[in-house]
Amino acid sequence: MSDTNNKSENDGYVIEGNMEVAVKGHLVLYSVIGGRINYGEYATRAQRGGLGKEYVPLPRRPKDAFAISKDILQNMQLPTLTEMEGWGSAVERRIIVKPLKKGNEYAVQLELSGTMRSRRHKEVQNLYRIRFEAPEDFDPNQWWKDYSNSFWDEEVEEPSDNQLRQCVQVIPYWEDQAIDDLELFMEITGALLNEFVAVSTSVDATMLRSSVTKTLTSLGGLPFKSGSGSWFIPSYSDENTHLDTLENYADLLTYFGDQNALNRETTPTYFDESGKPRKWYRQKSNLRVMGYIDNDRQLQYIRDDIQNALSSEIADYQAKLLELSKNFNDDKIKEFEERLNQVHTERQDLLDRLDNLSSIVGHIAIPEHFPDIEEEFSGRLSTIGEVSDSVTVRLRGLMNLNRD
């Protein structure tokens, strides 16, 4: 037997690219680095890879986009004044933004720093108010729906951003306050509006991280190593029907990464100006799919991490059932039993996942009930039993996750 065969049987390994080798599933490693990309461009790229709308995060609603776009002004540096009346030194100036009504209205302030009366000194002046307020004849949420749908539905036309811009107002801080520096006012207004439109029409790294997790979960995946961007996607069938989706989704994230790679200027020197070695790599977002070979050691790794993930999921299910039992109303038993039907479906799905995963990686134990949940749940069953034995039996059965 070859050394390679011995290694796969004894130690195990993951493979990238060659998906014809029999595998128990796929290990997915992903990393999302900061940046953003136009929603329309990203949606078009997804469609080329055969991916639907559910694989692309929706753009932010305009009001949420405004709350983020105001950060473009935070700490904006203005030219230093070599002299200023009342100050004994050059005066450094920067813009700061403070909330007046969180998410809706903010104060744009000018911070002055320098020396006054031979001592360090700072002053803050209120310049403008910026706020989100849509015109009466404009519905920003409808604009948001039309914009996102326009890239997926040929019958929906992409809306202009002209009316969207009118939702953001930049006005003097006080009604009777004059605009002393018109050039600064125009610079701040332009920067804010451009950033507002960009955020409203983009997919950023924060949105993408959430989308990746949702996508991997929809493919039956579980965190392989919690918090490190590693997931295990089991092969629930020999056809590996999820593999095409994974590979196309990996290409989509690579595209995002290519558009947002952290650039650096090329240089022929190994050391930088401070004498430290330069970083010779470029970080960028990516998602890698690797086949997971069947062997005892690797399957034990998977079982351990799946056990942790499912233990948390089962505990949440049991806590949910306890909360449901607290809401029992003897005047609405029929409605309560309908809710139990929904929980029964959830329980069945959970058990099916346990069976499927156990068939792939070996037996996965169901954790014991938490004693506090067990004690409180038993108390609720005693109370409910005085009214309805049938409901009590159903609740007890739903809490039991052993196969019938």
Backbone torsions as a table, in degrees:
resi	resn	phi	psi	omega
1	MET	NA	141.8	-175.3
2	SER	-74.9	163.1	178.1
3	ASP	-62.0	-36.6	-179.2
4	THR	-63.6	-42.6	179.9
5	ASN	-65.5	-41.1	178.2
6	ASN	-60.2	-40.9	-177.7
7	LYS	-66.1	-41.7	-178.0
8	SER	-67.2	-29.8	-179.3
9	GLU	-80.5	-33.4	-172.6
10	ASN	-97.0	-43.2	-174.4
11	ASP	-105.9	-39.7	-177.7
12	GLY	82.5	158.6	178.5
13	TYR	-164.3	168.2	174.1
14	VAL	-108.4	151.5	-179.7
15	ILE	-125.3	145.8	179.3
16	GLU	-116.1	130.5	174.9
17	GLY	98.1	-57.5	-176.3
18	ASN	-80.6	91.5	-175.3
19	MET	-91.3	7.4	179.0
20	GLU	-82.5	-14.7	177.2
21	VAL	-72.9	138.7	-179.0
22	ALA	-63.5	127.5	-177.9
23	VAL	-132.1	157.1	175.3
24	LYS	-83.7	-15.5	-178.5
25	GLY	169.0	-163.3	-178.4
26	HIS	-131.3	136.3	175.4
27	LEU	-91.6	124.7	-179.2
28	VAL	-111.3	123.8	176.7
29	LEU	-114.2	126.5	-179.8
30	TYR	-136.6	155.5	177.4
31	SER	-145.9	129.3	178.6
32	VAL	-116.2	113.4	179.7
33	ILE	-96.2	152.7	-176.7
34	GLY	-53.6	155.7	179.8
35	GLY	142.1	-178.9	176.8
36	ARG	-155.7	163.4	-179.0
37	ILE	-144.2	148.0	179.5
38	ASN	-59.1	134.7	-176.3
39	TYR	-59.8	-44.4	-179.1
40	GLY	-61.4	-42.0	178.9
41	GLU	-64.1	-42.6	-178.7
42	TYR	-68.9	-39.9	178.9
43	ALA	-64.3	-41.0	179.0
44	THR	-63.2	-41.4	178.7
45	ARG	-64.0	-39.6	178.3
46	ALA	-62.1	-42.3	-179.6
47	GLN	-63.6	-36.5	177.6
48	ARG	-62.3	-29.7	178.8
49	GLY	-91.0	9.6	178.1
50	GLY	76.0	19.6	-179.3
51	LEU	-99.0	141.4	-178.2
52	GLY	-87.0	-178.2	-176.1
53	LYS	-60.5	-28.7	-176.2
54	GLU	-68.0	-13.1	-179.1
55	TYR	-94.7	0.9	-179.1
56	VAL	-120.3	122.7	179.5
57	PRO	-61.0	138.7	176.1
58	LEU	-67.1	146.5	175.9
59	PRO	-65.0	162.3	-179.2
60	ARG	-71.0	146.2	173.6
61	ARG	-64.3	148.6	-174.1
62	PRO	-53.2	-40.9	-178.7
63	LYS	-65.3	-39.0	177.4
64	ASP	-68.3	-36.2	178.6
65	ALA	-64.0	-36.7	178.7
66	PHE	-62.6	-44.1	-178.4
67	ALA	-60.9	-28.9	179.1
68	ILE	-86.2	-38.8	-173.8
69	SER	-66.6	-23.6	-179.7
70	LYS	-64.0	-20.2	-179.3
71	ASP	-66.7	-16.8	178.8
72	ILE	-63.2	-22.7	-178.4
73	LEU	-89.7	-21.1	-174.5
74	GLN	-61.1	125.6	178.6
75	ASN	66.0	22.7	174.8
76	MET	-62.3	123.5	-178.3
77	GLN	-84.8	132.6	176.2
78	LEU	-109.6	158.7	-179.5
79	PRO	-55.5	137.8	177.9
80	THR	-70.9	136.9	177.1
81	LEU	-90.6	124.1	-178.4
82	THR	-67.5	-27.7	175.6
83	GLU	-151.2	150.8	-179.3
84	MET	-154.6	138.4	-175.2
85	GLU	-57.2	129.6	178.5
86	GLY	91.3	-12.2	-178.3
87	TRP	-103.9	146.6	-177.5
88	GLY	-100.2	8.3	-179.4
89	SER	-153.4	-179.8	172.4
90	ALA	-62.3	149.2	-175.2
91	VAL	-115.6	117.1	175.7
92	GLU	-82.8	142.3	-176.2
93	ARG	-131.2	140.0	174.5
94	ARG	-149.6	155.8	178.6
95	ILE	-92.6	134.7	172.6
96	ILE	-126.9	153.3	-177.4
97	VAL	-122.6	128.5	-179.9
98	LYS	-124.1	140.7	-179.4
99	PRO	-72.8	137.9	170.2
100	LEU	-106.2	-45.5	172.7
101	LYS	-137.8	100.9	-169.1
102	LYS	-50.0	128.1	178.9
103	GLY	86.7	-15.7	-174.7
104	ASN	-122.7	-41.1	-174.4
105	GLU	-143.4	137.5	-177.7
106	TYR	-137.2	153.3	174.5
107	ALA	-96.7	130.6	173.9
108	VAL	-98.9	118.7	-173.5
109	GLN	-119.0	153.7	175.5
110	LEU	-107.3	119.7	178.0
111	GLU	-100.1	126.7	178.6
112	LEU	-108.7	134.0	-179.6
113	SER	-132.7	135.1	178.7
114	GLY	175.5	-146.7	-179.3
115	THR	-120.7	134.5	175.9
116	MET	-139.2	130.3	-177.7
117	ARG	55.3	39.7	176.4
118	SER	66.7	18.0	178.3
119	ARG	-132.6	151.9	176.8
120	ARG	-61.0	141.1	-174.0
121	HIS	-150.5	147.9	174.8
122	LYS	-134.5	144.4	175.4
123	GLU	-134.1	150.4	177.3
124	VAL	-126.6	130.0	178.8
125	GLN	-118.5	132.9	175.3
126	ASN	-78.3	121.1	-179.1
127	LEU	-100.3	-57.5	-172.3
128	TYR	-138.8	164.9	166.8
129	ARG	-111.5	134.2	171.9
130	ILE	-117.3	135.7	-177.3
131	ARG	-150.0	156.6	177.0
132	PHE	-98.9	117.2	179.8
133	GLU	-152.1	106.8	-176.4
134	ALA	-74.2	144.0	173.8
135	PRO	-58.4	154.2	-176.8
136	GLU	-61.1	-31.6	-176.4
137	ASP	-95.3	17.7	-176.8
138	PHE	-133.0	130.7	178.2
139	ASP	-107.8	103.5	-177.1
140	PRO	-63.2	-31.7	179.4
141	ASN	-70.0	-33.7	175.4
142	GLN	-68.9	-38.2	176.0
143	TRP	-58.8	-45.1	179.9
144	TRP	-59.0	-43.6	179.2
145	LYS	-64.8	-45.5	-178.7
146	ASP	-64.7	-40.1	-179.0
147	TYR	-62.9	-50.0	-177.6
148	SER	-67.6	-36.5	-179.2
149	ASN	-73.6	-24.8	-173.9
150	SER	-63.3	-22.1	-179.1
151	PHE	-90.9	-3.5	-179.3
152	TRP	-121.7	-19.1	-177.7
153	ASP	-124.5	115.1	-177.0
154	GLU	-62.7	-21.8	-178.0
155	GLU	-83.6	-8.6	179.0
156	VAL	-101.2	123.7	-178.6
157	GLU	-87.7	138.5	178.7
158	GLU	-65.3	122.8	-177.4
159	PRO	-76.0	153.6	176.8
160	SER	-74.1	155.0	178.0
161	ASP	-91.9	4.9	-177.4
162	ASN	-61.5	-48.4	179.0
163	GLN	-70.2	-31.2	178.7
164	LEU	-60.4	-40.0	-179.8
165	ARG	-61.9	-29.4	-177.9
166	GLN	-71.1	-9.5	178.5
167	CYS	-74.8	-17.8	-177.4
168	VAL	-106.3	126.6	-179.3
169	GLN	-115.9	136.8	172.7
170	VAL	-122.1	113.3	-174.9
171	ILE	-133.4	159.1	175.8
172	PRO	-55.8	149.4	-175.3
173	TYR	-61.0	-41.9	174.3
174	TRP	-113.8	148.1	-176.4
175	GLU	-59.0	-35.3	-177.9
176	ASP	-93.9	12.1	-178.1
177	GLN	-89.0	128.4	-179.9
178	ALA	-82.2	153.6	175.3
179	ILE	-89.3	102.5	-175.3
180	ASP	-75.0	-35.3	-176.2
181	ASP	-118.9	91.3	-176.4
182	LEU	-64.7	-34.7	-179.7
183	GLU	-64.3	-42.4	177.8
184	LEU	-65.7	-41.0	178.6
185	PHE	-59.4	-44.6	-179.5
186	MET	-67.8	-37.0	179.5
187	GLU	-65.2	-45.1	-180.0
188	ILE	-67.3	-42.8	179.3
189	THR	-62.1	-45.6	-179.5
190	GLY	-64.4	-43.6	-179.2
191	ALA	-63.7	-43.2	-178.4
192	LEU	-66.1	-46.3	-178.0
193	LEU	-65.4	-42.6	179.5
194	ASN	-63.6	-40.4	178.9
195	GLU	-69.0	-37.7	178.8
196	PHE	-60.7	-46.2	178.7
197	VAL	-65.8	-41.5	-179.2
198	ALA	-62.3	-46.0	180.0
199	VAL	-65.7	-36.7	-178.9
200	SER	-67.7	-21.1	-173.5
201	THR	-121.0	24.8	-175.2
202	SER	-128.4	162.5	167.6
203	VAL	-110.9	122.8	-179.0
204	ASP	-111.0	176.7	-173.9
205	ALA	-63.0	-37.5	179.5
206	THR	-61.8	-45.0	179.3
207	MET	-65.6	-38.3	-176.0
208	LEU	-69.0	-38.4	178.8
209	ARG	-59.0	-44.1	178.5
210	SER	-64.7	-38.9	-179.4
211	SER	-66.7	-39.0	179.7
212	VAL	-62.1	-46.2	179.1
213	THR	-59.9	-44.1	-179.8
214	LYS	-64.0	-40.5	-179.4
215	THR	-65.8	-46.5	-179.2
216	LEU	-65.2	-35.4	176.6
217	THR	-65.3	-40.8	-179.5
218	SER	-64.9	-22.4	178.7
219	LEU	-91.9	11.4	177.9
220	GLY	83.9	14.3	-176.0
221	GLY	-79.4	159.7	177.0
222	LEU	-136.2	144.9	177.5
223	PRO	-57.9	125.2	-178.8
224	PHE	-85.2	-35.8	178.6
225	LYS	-142.4	97.5	-168.0
226	SER	-50.8	129.0	173.9
227	GLY	83.4	0.9	-176.0
228	SER	-113.4	10.3	179.3
229	GLY	73.2	28.2	179.1
230	SER	-118.1	127.6	-179.2
231	TRP	-130.3	149.1	173.5
232	PHE	-109.1	123.0	178.6
233	ILE	-107.8	104.6	-177.1
234	PRO	-66.1	149.5	172.0
235	SER	-89.5	97.6	-176.6
236	TYR	-76.1	-12.3	177.2
237	SER	-147.8	162.8	-179.1
238	ASP	-67.6	-20.7	-175.8
239	GLU	-75.6	-18.0	-177.5
240	ASN	51.8	50.3	-175.7
241	THR	-62.1	-22.1	-178.8
242	HIS	-79.4	-12.9	-171.1
243	LEU	-66.4	-42.1	178.5
244	ASP	-58.7	-43.7	179.2
245	THR	-62.3	-44.3	180.0
246	LEU	-60.3	-45.0	-176.7
247	GLU	-68.5	-38.9	177.7
248	ASN	-67.9	-36.8	179.0
249	TYR	-68.8	-36.1	176.0
250	ALA	-61.9	-41.9	177.5
251	ASP	-62.0	-37.3	-179.6
252	LEU	-65.2	-43.1	178.7
253	LEU	-68.2	-33.7	176.1
254	THR	-62.4	-39.4	178.1
255	TYR	-62.4	-44.7	176.3
256	PHE	-57.6	-44.5	-179.4
257	GLY	-64.0	-40.5	179.9
258	ASP	-62.8	-34.1	-178.8
259	GLN	-79.2	-16.0	-174.4
260	ASN	-126.2	19.7	-179.6
261	ALA	-58.8	140.7	178.4
262	LEU	-74.8	109.0	-173.4
263	ASN	-83.4	155.4	172.0
264	ARG	-143.3	154.1	177.6
265	GLU	-73.6	136.1	178.5
266	THR	-72.8	145.4	-179.3
267	THR	-148.4	146.0	-179.8
268	PRO	-81.5	-5.7	-175.5
269	THR	-94.0	146.6	178.8
270	TYR	-81.0	-36.9	-179.1
271	PHE	-99.7	149.4	176.5
272	ASP	-87.9	-172.0	-174.4
273	GLU	-62.7	-26.7	-179.1
274	SER	-89.6	1.2	179.4
275	GLY	88.5	5.9	179.4
276	LYS	-95.0	147.7	178.2
277	PRO	-60.7	140.3	177.8
278	ARG	-77.2	156.6	171.9
279	LYS	-82.9	124.9	-174.9
280	TRP	-102.7	16.4	178.3
281	TYR	-122.7	161.1	177.1
282	ARG	-116.5	118.4	178.0
283	GLN	-74.9	139.6	174.4
284	LYS	-157.7	159.7	-178.7
285	SER	-67.0	145.0	177.6
286	ASN	-163.8	163.1	173.4
287	LEU	-140.6	123.9	-176.5
288	ARG	-114.8	136.7	-178.4
289	VAL	-113.8	123.9	-178.5
290	MET	-131.3	136.3	177.9
291	GLY	-68.7	138.8	-177.6
292	TYR	-104.3	112.6	-175.4
293	ILE	-72.0	144.5	179.8
294	ASP	-78.4	113.6	172.6
295	ASN	-161.1	159.4	-170.7
296	ASP	-60.6	-45.2	-174.5
297	ARG	-66.5	-47.2	-178.4
298	GLN	-66.3	-37.6	178.9
299	LEU	-66.5	-31.6	176.8
300	GLN	-67.5	-39.0	175.2
301	TYR	-56.6	-47.1	-177.8
302	ILE	-64.6	-45.5	-179.1
303	ARG	-57.5	-42.3	-178.6
304	ASP	-61.2	-46.0	-177.4
305	ASP	-73.4	-37.2	176.6
306	ILE	-64.3	-39.6	179.1
307	GLN	-58.1	-43.4	179.7
308	ASN	-65.1	-45.0	-177.8
309	ALA	-65.2	-45.2	-178.4
310	LEU	-71.8	-31.8	177.0
311	SER	-59.6	-42.3	177.6
312	SER	-65.0	-42.1	-179.5
313	GLU	-64.8	-41.0	179.8
314	ILE	-67.5	-40.6	178.3
315	ALA	-61.2	-41.2	177.9
316	ASP	-63.3	-39.1	178.2
317	TYR	-62.7	-45.5	-178.8
318	GLN	-65.2	-39.0	177.7
319	ALA	-65.9	-37.2	178.0
320	LYS	-64.2	-41.3	179.7
321	LEU	-66.7	-37.9	176.2
322	LEU	-61.2	-45.8	-179.9
323	GLU	-61.7	-38.8	178.3
324	LEU	-63.0	-41.4	-179.5
325	SER	-64.0	-29.8	178.5
326	LYS	-69.1	-23.1	-177.4
327	ASN	-93.4	10.9	179.5
328	PHE	-62.8	133.6	179.3
329	ASN	-130.1	116.7	-175.5
330	ASP	-67.3	-9.8	175.9
331	ASP	-88.5	-10.0	-177.0
332	LYS	-133.8	51.3	-177.3
333	ILE	-65.2	-39.1	-178.6
334	LYS	-62.2	-45.7	178.8
335	GLU	-63.8	-37.1	179.8
336	PHE	-64.8	-40.8	179.8
337	GLU	-66.9	-30.5	175.6
338	GLU	-65.8	-36.2	176.7
339	ARG	-69.3	-34.0	176.6
340	LEU	-65.4	-32.9	176.8
341	ASN	-62.1	-39.2	178.7
342	GLN	-66.5	-40.9	178.8
343	VAL	-67.2	-33.5	177.4
344	HIS	-60.7	-41.8	177.1
345	THR	-63.0	-41.7	178.8
346	GLU	-63.1	-41.8	178.5
347	ARG	-62.6	-42.9	-179.3
348	GLN	-63.2	-42.2	178.1
349	ASP	-62.0	-41.3	-179.7
350	LEU	-64.5	-43.4	179.1
351	LEU	-66.6	-38.2	178.0
352	ASP	-62.7	-40.6	178.0
353	ARG	-64.2	-41.7	177.9
354	LEU	-60.4	-44.1	179.7
355	ASP	-64.4	-44.4	-179.1
356	ASN	-62.7	-45.8	-179.4
357	LEU	-66.7	-37.7	178.8
358	SER	-64.6	-35.7	179.1
359	SER	-68.3	-22.3	-178.1
360	ILE	-91.2	-47.8	-172.5
361	VAL	-112.1	-0.8	-177.8
362	GLY	104.6	175.2	-172.9
363	HIS	-58.7	131.8	174.8
364	ILE	-116.4	118.5	-175.6
365	ALA	-76.5	143.0	174.7
366	ILE	-85.6	125.7	-176.6
367	PRO	-67.3	154.4	176.0
368	GLU	-68.6	156.5	177.2
369	HIS	-65.2	146.9	171.6
370	PHE	-69.1	136.4	-175.2
371	PRO	-60.5	-34.1	-179.6
372	ASP	-70.0	-38.2	176.2
373	ILE	-66.4	-43.7	-179.3
374	GLU	-59.6	-44.5	-177.6
375	GLU	-66.4	-46.8	-177.9
376	GLU	-68.6	-38.0	179.9
377	PHE	-64.8	-41.4	178.4
378	SER	-60.9	-38.9	177.6
379	GLY	-63.6	-40.1	179.2
380	ARG	-67.2	-38.3	178.8
381	LEU	-62.8	-38.7	179.0
382	SER	-62.7	-41.9	-179.4
383	THR	-68.0	-45.5	-178.2
384	ILE	-67.5	-33.2	-179.0
385	GLY	-61.6	-24.5	177.6
386	GLU	-69.8	-17.8	-177.7
387	VAL	-108.6	-43.1	-174.5
388	SER	-147.4	110.3	176.7
389	ASP	-67.1	-36.2	-176.4
390	SER	-65.0	-39.8	178.3
391	VAL	-67.0	-39.3	178.8
392	THR	-61.0	-44.6	179.7
393	VAL	-61.8	-42.7	-179.2
394	ARG	-65.9	-42.5	179.5
395	LEU	-62.4	-43.6	179.6
396	ARG	-63.0	-39.3	179.6
397	GLY	-66.6	-37.5	179.6
398	LEU	-69.8	-30.7	178.7
399	MET	-74.2	-24.3	179.6
400	ASN	-82.4	118.0	-176.9
401	LEU	-102.3	11.8	172.6
402	ASN	-80.5	144.7	-179.2
403	ARG	-63.6	138.4	179.6
404	ASP	-66.2	NA	NA
